[in-house]
Amino acid sequence: MPLVLRIIMIAVSLLFFTGGLYLIAQRKLQLKYSLTWFFLLALILIIALVPAPFFVLAAWCGFEASSNMLFFIGMFILMSICLSLSVIASKNANDIRRLTQTVALLNAHIQQLENKRNQIQTLDHVRSNTYTAHKE
């Protein structure tokens, strides 16, 4: 693997790692969602720093070029990230639906209580007018 490519891989990995830490510090990214990215960055750093075992592993797995194995692993990791994000989006959609239903039920309950309060106030007003009319 050319030295320039290895340097670029290291620089990009460190840049993304620093960016991920910054997003976590700014509370724009939760740590549990960044772990997959950090795993991918660690893998890229290992391959850039020590590429020989990767070449041996690629040949042992039957890949003619180690870059094909790198693309295969990258695609697998990206598909894993997409699946993970789909699960998270589905969970969030379910939570939003449940919260919306809860808010609707609470609003209906509040409306019922306000109606009862208005009825009581109306009855109190009628009683006070009737009592005042009887006094006179």
HULIN-V163854 format. One record per backbone hydrogen bond with DSSP energy under -0.5 kcal/mol. NH is the residue of the N-H (numbers start at 1). CO is the residue of the C=O. Records with the same first field share a line. If there is no record, write none. Layout:
BEGIN
NH = CO  CO
END
This chain:
BEGIN
6 = 2
7 = 3
8 = 4
9 = 5
10 = 6
11 = 7
12 = 8
13 = 9
14 = 10
15 = 11
16 = 12
17 = 13
18 = 14
19 = 15
20 = 16
21 = 17
22 = 18
23 = 19
24 = 20
25 = 21
26 = 22
27 = 24
28 = 23
29 = 23
33 = 30
34 = 30  31
35 = 31
38 = 34
39 = 35
40 = 36
41 = 37
42 = 38
43 = 39
44 = 40
45 = 41
46 = 42
47 = 43
48 = 44
49 = 45
50 = 46
54 = 50
55 = 51
56 = 52
57 = 53
58 = 54
59 = 55
60 = 56
61 = 57
62 = 58  59
63 = 58
68 = 65
69 = 65
70 = 66
71 = 67
72 = 68
73 = 69
74 = 70
75 = 71
76 = 72
77 = 73
78 = 74
79 = 75
80 = 76
81 = 77
82 = 78
83 = 79
84 = 80
85 = 81
86 = 82
87 = 83
88 = 84
89 = 85
90 = 86
91 = 87
92 = 88
93 = 89
94 = 90
95 = 91
96 = 92
97 = 93
98 = 94
99 = 95
100 = 96
101 = 97
102 = 98
103 = 99
104 = 100
105 = 101
106 = 102
107 = 103
108 = 104
109 = 105
110 = 106
111 = 107
112 = 108
113 = 109
114 = 110
115 = 111
116 = 112
117 = 113
118 = 114
119 = 115
120 = 116
121 = 117
122 = 118
123 = 119
124 = 120
125 = 121
126 = 122
127 = 123
128 = 124
129 = 125
130 = 126
131 = 127
132 = 128
133 = 129
134 = 130
135 = 131
136 = 132
END
